[in-house]
Amino acid sequence: MGPASRAIGKMESMSRNGTGSAATPHKVDLVGVGLNATDTLIPLPSYPRRGSKVEFSAGSVMPGGQVATTVIACQQWGLRTRYVGKLGDDDAARLHRRAFEQTGVEARIVVVPGGTSAQSIILVDDGERTVLCRRDERMTLLPEEIQREWVVNARVLHVDGHDTAAATQAVQWAREAGVTTVADLDDTYPGIERLIENIDYLIVNKDFSCRLMQETSVELALRRMMDRFGSRLAAATLGEDGVLAWDGQNLIHRAAYRVPVADTTGAGDVFRSGFIYGLLKEWPLERQLDFACAAAALNCTAQGARGGIRTVADVEEVMATASRYESSDDLLETDVL
């Protein structure tokens, strides 16, 4: 990466009322350091065949991104939150700023003059999404662009692994300050092992756990991850099969809830929101996982990464009334190797 691409952007801060402030941040329940993206959502009757030409009737531009969406959901449920990330100075960046301001998230944004904010094209057919990502190299959040005070003035830190070096710095600060750490990991980025060493609650997808640990069994992969990295919990989201978690003594499976699915975009991000909400409420683990599954299911009933974020009462209504998917016999197996 050349000197120009590594240039540090200017820092922009937005307080809960939307005004700029560089003062020491107040204490929050959750700080998220990681991805944002502007999603262009295109519903299709079926996934295009190679070489085909497909018409679409509408496209919607919406804010998304793993950590940004998780933070937004927690804020809407009444938690105090802070988001740390990087944006350009384009229309996409303005869309994100409005979303943070409208929900009351304290945003600590590094701005890249002339930069293009991260974008995704999302094709949705029969509720399932396919994501095409575009990210300006200058949008990589660097360790020197974040401040320790943003991280340690929180009860929980949530990261993804994309900007690995910055996330690793954040979790190191959090560990030193006694801040609980949660990670949403979906790819084995270079240096990811050093990041995981400081994570308390690992919530990954099925493929990640098996690739990282070179296992074909999700159960064995989760057990080995905990043994190797010393986390308090290792869990894998499994789509319609729900979630599988290992807490060092018990293997816990919670099935997904059945709902009318419009779009699966953001389901995993909102699952993490539900888990973090339950963690901060000090609920038993099974209740945390059930709430997370129900929140993710509700998000799938509307379009967009945040389209189906509902109230806590709505999530609990799903938990009380909705049926669940039956788990397949090969729940603990995958063929990613």
PLY file of the C-alpha trace (Angstrom):
ply
format ascii 1.0
element vertex 337
property float x
property float y
property float z
element edge 336
property int vertex1
property int vertex2
end_header
0.00 0.00 0.00
1.60 3.30 -1.08
2.02 6.47 0.98
-0.95 8.20 -0.64
-3.33 5.35 0.10
-2.18 5.22 3.72
-2.76 8.92 4.33
-4.67 9.43 7.54
-8.07 11.02 7.08
-9.39 13.83 9.22
-11.51 12.91 12.24
-15.12 14.03 12.43
-17.13 13.50 15.58
-20.89 13.57 15.94
-22.46 13.57 19.38
-25.88 12.16 20.16
-27.57 15.36 19.04
-25.62 15.45 15.80
-23.26 18.30 16.68
-19.52 17.96 16.26
-17.39 17.39 19.34
-13.81 16.27 19.90
-14.17 16.10 23.68
-13.47 12.96 25.68
-16.40 10.63 24.96
-18.91 9.76 27.63
-19.44 6.19 28.82
-21.55 4.04 26.51
-22.88 0.49 26.65
-21.48 -0.52 23.26
-18.76 0.75 20.97
-18.43 -0.75 17.50
-15.25 -0.50 15.44
-15.61 -1.80 11.90
-17.42 -1.81 8.61
-20.11 0.38 7.19
-21.42 0.12 3.63
-24.05 1.67 1.42
-26.18 -1.10 -0.07
-27.93 -0.93 -3.43
-30.60 -3.59 -3.08
-31.97 -5.16 -6.28
-34.80 -7.73 -5.93
-34.85 -10.30 -8.75
-37.31 -13.09 -9.60
-34.38 -15.52 -9.89
-30.61 -15.42 -9.83
-29.22 -14.54 -13.29
-27.70 -17.26 -15.44
-24.21 -16.61 -16.68
-24.32 -14.58 -19.90
-27.99 -13.65 -19.46
-29.64 -10.24 -19.50
-32.07 -9.64 -16.65
-34.46 -6.74 -16.13
-35.16 -5.40 -12.67
-38.00 -3.14 -11.67
-36.54 -1.29 -8.69
-33.39 -0.65 -6.70
-33.13 0.80 -3.21
-30.12 2.54 -1.69
-29.84 1.89 2.05
-27.17 2.12 4.77
-25.66 -1.16 5.96
-22.36 -2.71 6.99
-21.61 -5.29 9.67
-20.64 -3.28 12.73
-22.61 -0.15 11.79
-25.83 -2.16 11.56
-25.18 -3.95 14.85
-24.65 -0.62 16.61
-27.78 0.93 15.06
-29.97 -1.98 16.25
-28.64 -1.79 19.81
-29.22 1.96 19.88
-32.82 1.47 18.73
-33.31 -0.99 21.60
-32.31 1.64 24.14
-28.59 1.03 24.61
-26.11 3.91 24.51
-23.77 3.35 21.57
-20.76 4.71 19.73
-19.62 3.85 16.20
-16.01 4.21 15.01
-15.37 3.92 11.29
-14.23 5.56 8.09
-16.15 7.33 5.33
-15.46 9.38 2.23
-17.03 12.75 1.59
-19.66 11.51 -0.86
-23.44 11.00 -0.86
-22.99 7.57 0.73
-21.19 9.15 3.68
-24.00 11.66 4.12
-26.51 8.79 4.15
-24.63 7.15 7.02
-24.31 10.37 8.98
-28.06 10.92 8.78
-28.70 7.37 10.01
-26.40 7.85 13.02
-27.92 11.25 13.82
-31.52 10.05 13.51
-31.00 7.09 15.85
-28.77 8.93 18.33
-25.55 6.97 17.80
-22.41 8.85 18.77
-20.28 8.60 15.63
-16.51 8.98 15.59
-15.83 9.14 11.87
-12.49 9.34 10.06
-13.17 11.23 6.84
-11.13 10.71 3.67
-11.35 13.84 1.48
-12.21 12.76 -2.07
-12.66 9.18 -0.89
-15.45 6.82 -2.00
-17.31 5.20 0.88
-17.73 1.43 0.86
-20.54 0.21 -1.40
-22.33 -3.09 -1.96
-24.61 -4.30 -4.73
-27.03 -6.84 -3.26
-29.03 -9.17 -5.49
-32.00 -10.70 -3.69
-33.81 -13.71 -5.16
-36.37 -15.69 -3.19
-35.22 -13.91 -0.03
-31.58 -14.97 -0.31
-28.97 -12.30 -0.96
-25.77 -12.26 -3.00
-23.40 -9.41 -2.16
-20.95 -7.69 -4.50
-18.59 -5.38 -2.56
-16.57 -2.35 -3.64
-14.20 -0.64 -1.25
-11.72 2.17 -1.87
-8.34 1.14 -0.43
-8.25 4.45 1.42
-11.29 3.34 3.43
-9.14 0.91 5.43
-9.28 2.05 9.05
-5.76 2.26 10.45
-4.65 1.76 14.08
-3.29 5.32 14.26
-6.69 6.71 13.25
-8.54 5.48 16.33
-8.26 6.76 19.88
-8.07 4.72 23.05
-10.73 6.84 24.77
-13.30 5.88 22.13
-12.83 2.22 23.04
-12.29 2.04 26.78
-15.27 4.26 27.69
-17.67 1.41 26.96
-18.98 -1.75 28.56
-18.66 -3.85 25.38
-16.50 -3.52 22.25
-17.74 -5.12 19.02
-15.47 -5.59 15.99
-15.36 -7.37 12.67
-12.08 -8.57 11.22
-11.95 -6.62 7.97
-9.68 -3.77 9.13
-7.67 -6.29 11.10
-4.87 -4.07 12.40
-7.25 -1.39 13.73
-9.56 -3.99 15.25
-6.58 -5.70 16.90
-5.47 -2.41 18.45
-9.01 -1.75 19.70
-9.39 -5.16 21.35
-5.98 -4.85 22.99
-7.02 -1.56 24.57
-10.33 -3.12 25.61
-8.65 -6.12 27.22
-6.28 -3.86 29.17
-9.25 -1.79 30.41
-11.46 -4.75 31.29
-13.96 -4.04 28.49
-15.80 -7.13 27.22
-15.06 -7.93 23.56
-17.30 -9.48 20.91
-16.28 -10.31 17.33
-18.26 -10.93 14.14
-15.85 -12.85 11.91
-16.57 -14.23 8.45
-13.18 -14.45 6.73
-9.66 -15.51 7.69
-7.93 -12.18 7.08
-4.13 -12.03 7.53
-3.32 -11.50 11.20
-6.77 -12.61 12.38
-5.29 -14.96 15.00
-3.76 -12.05 16.91
-7.14 -10.34 16.94
-8.97 -13.43 18.20
-6.57 -13.81 21.14
-8.27 -10.84 22.83
-11.90 -11.73 22.04
-14.21 -12.89 24.82
-17.21 -13.86 22.67
-16.46 -15.23 19.20
-19.51 -15.28 16.93
-18.50 -16.53 13.50
-20.16 -18.21 10.57
-19.93 -21.95 10.03
-17.44 -21.75 7.19
-15.08 -19.47 9.11
-14.74 -21.77 12.10
-14.02 -24.79 9.93
-11.54 -22.99 7.67
-9.66 -21.44 10.58
-9.33 -24.68 12.50
-9.03 -26.98 9.45
-12.00 -29.07 10.60
-15.02 -30.50 8.82
-17.09 -30.57 12.03
-18.45 -27.27 13.32
-18.61 -28.67 16.84
-14.95 -29.67 16.83
-13.97 -26.36 15.23
-15.71 -24.40 18.00
-14.13 -26.52 20.73
-10.68 -26.10 19.19
-11.12 -22.35 18.75
-11.89 -21.93 22.44
-9.00 -24.17 23.49
-6.57 -22.30 21.27
-7.63 -18.71 21.87
-9.12 -18.83 25.37
-12.43 -17.13 24.61
-15.41 -17.38 26.97
-17.70 -18.52 24.16
-17.31 -19.76 20.60
-20.44 -19.75 18.46
-21.28 -20.27 14.79
-24.35 -18.97 12.99
-25.90 -21.58 10.71
-28.62 -19.83 8.70
-31.89 -21.76 8.87
-30.21 -24.13 11.34
-29.88 -21.31 13.87
-26.76 -21.14 16.02
-24.39 -23.59 17.71
-22.39 -22.43 20.74
-19.72 -23.96 22.97
-19.14 -22.37 26.39
-16.35 -24.69 27.52
-18.70 -27.15 29.21
-21.92 -27.29 27.21
-22.76 -27.47 23.53
-25.88 -25.38 22.96
-27.96 -25.37 19.80
-30.84 -22.95 19.26
-32.94 -23.34 16.13
-33.93 -20.43 13.90
-37.47 -19.06 13.98
-39.81 -19.46 10.99
-40.91 -16.14 9.47
-41.86 -14.96 5.97
-38.45 -14.15 4.46
-38.15 -11.10 2.22
-34.38 -10.54 2.41
-31.61 -12.14 4.47
-29.33 -9.08 4.21
-28.13 -8.02 7.65
-29.50 -11.07 9.46
-26.10 -11.94 10.93
-25.43 -8.34 11.95
-28.74 -8.11 13.81
-28.09 -11.52 15.38
-24.96 -10.01 16.91
-27.04 -7.05 18.13
-29.41 -9.43 19.87
-26.56 -11.34 21.45
-24.90 -8.15 22.73
-28.22 -6.81 24.05
-28.79 -10.01 26.03
-25.19 -10.01 27.23
-25.55 -6.51 28.64
-28.86 -7.48 30.26
-27.01 -10.43 31.87
-29.49 -12.98 30.54
-28.74 -16.71 30.58
-26.93 -17.84 27.44
-29.88 -19.73 25.98
-32.09 -16.67 26.28
-29.38 -14.51 24.67
-29.19 -16.89 21.71
-32.98 -17.14 21.38
-33.34 -13.36 21.40
-30.57 -13.07 18.80
-32.23 -15.67 16.56
-35.61 -13.94 16.84
-34.14 -10.49 16.11
-32.34 -11.88 13.05
-35.51 -13.59 11.85
-37.53 -10.37 12.14
-34.91 -8.48 10.16
-35.40 -10.97 7.32
-39.09 -10.00 7.00
-38.22 -6.68 5.33
-35.72 -5.50 2.75
-32.32 -4.11 3.61
-29.70 -4.66 6.29
-31.78 -2.67 8.81
-35.25 -2.88 7.30
-36.60 -5.39 9.79
-35.12 -4.07 13.04
-38.09 -4.06 15.38
-38.69 -3.29 19.04
-37.60 -5.50 21.91
-41.27 -6.33 22.49
-41.63 -7.45 18.86
-38.59 -9.70 19.18
-39.96 -11.25 22.36
-43.30 -11.82 20.62
-41.51 -13.91 17.98
-39.79 -15.87 20.74
-43.16 -16.57 22.35
-45.23 -17.40 19.27
-43.16 -18.38 16.23
-42.33 -21.95 15.32
-38.77 -23.04 14.61
-37.01 -24.78 11.78
-36.15 -28.41 12.33
-32.41 -29.01 12.39
-30.91 -31.10 9.63
-29.07 -34.31 10.47
-25.76 -32.91 9.22
-25.98 -29.83 11.46
-22.45 -30.23 12.75
-20.84 -31.01 9.41
-19.76 -28.84 6.49
-17.81 -29.41 3.29
-15.74 -26.24 3.14
-12.39 -28.07 3.15
0 1
1 2
2 3
3 4
4 5
5 6
6 7
7 8
8 9
9 10
10 11
11 12
12 13
13 14
14 15
15 16
16 17
17 18
18 19
19 20
20 21
21 22
22 23
23 24
24 25
25 26
26 27
27 28
28 29
29 30
30 31
31 32
32 33
33 34
34 35
35 36
36 37
37 38
38 39
39 40
40 41
41 42
42 43
43 44
44 45
45 46
46 47
47 48
48 49
49 50
50 51
51 52
52 53
53 54
54 55
55 56
56 57
57 58
58 59
59 60
60 61
61 62
62 63
63 64
64 65
65 66
66 67
67 68
68 69
69 70
70 71
71 72
72 73
73 74
74 75
75 76
76 77
77 78
78 79
79 80
80 81
81 82
82 83
83 84
84 85
85 86
86 87
87 88
88 89
89 90
90 91
91 92
92 93
93 94
94 95
95 96
96 97
97 98
98 99
99 100
100 101
101 102
102 103
103 104
104 105
105 106
106 107
107 108
108 109
109 110
110 111
111 112
112 113
113 114
114 115
115 116
116 117
117 118
118 119
119 120
120 121
121 122
122 123
123 124
124 125
125 126
126 127
127 128
128 129
129 130
130 131
131 132
132 133
133 134
134 135
135 136
136 137
137 138
138 139
139 140
140 141
141 142
142 143
143 144
144 145
145 146
146 147
147 148
148 149
149 150
150 151
151 152
152 153
153 154
154 155
155 156
156 157
157 158
158 159
159 160
160 161
161 162
162 163
163 164
164 165
165 166
166 167
167 168
168 169
169 170
170 171
171 172
172 173
173 174
174 175
175 176
176 177
177 178
178 179
179 180
180 181
181 182
182 183
183 184
184 185
185 186
186 187
187 188
188 189
189 190
190 191
191 192
192 193
193 194
194 195
195 196
196 197
197 198
198 199
199 200
200 201
201 202
202 203
203 204
204 205
205 206
206 207
207 208
208 209
209 210
210 211
211 212
212 213
213 214
214 215
215 216
216 217
217 218
218 219
219 220
220 221
221 222
222 223
223 224
224 225
225 226
226 227
227 228
228 229
229 230
230 231
231 232
232 233
233 234
234 235
235 236
236 237
237 238
238 239
239 240
240 241
241 242
242 243
243 244
244 245
245 246
246 247
247 248
248 249
249 250
250 251
251 252
252 253
253 254
254 255
255 256
256 257
257 258
258 259
259 260
260 261
261 262
262 263
263 264
264 265
265 266
266 267
267 268
268 269
269 270
270 271
271 272
272 273
273 274
274 275
275 276
276 277
277 278
278 279
279 280
280 281
281 282
282 283
283 284
284 285
285 286
286 287
287 288
288 289
289 290
290 291
291 292
292 293
293 294
294 295
295 296
296 297
297 298
298 299
299 300
300 301
301 302
302 303
303 304
304 305
305 306
306 307
307 308
308 309
309 310
310 311
311 312
312 313
313 314
314 315
315 316
316 317
317 318
318 319
319 320
320 321
321 322
322 323
323 324
324 325
325 326
326 327
327 328
328 329
329 330
330 331
331 332
332 333
333 334
334 335
335 336
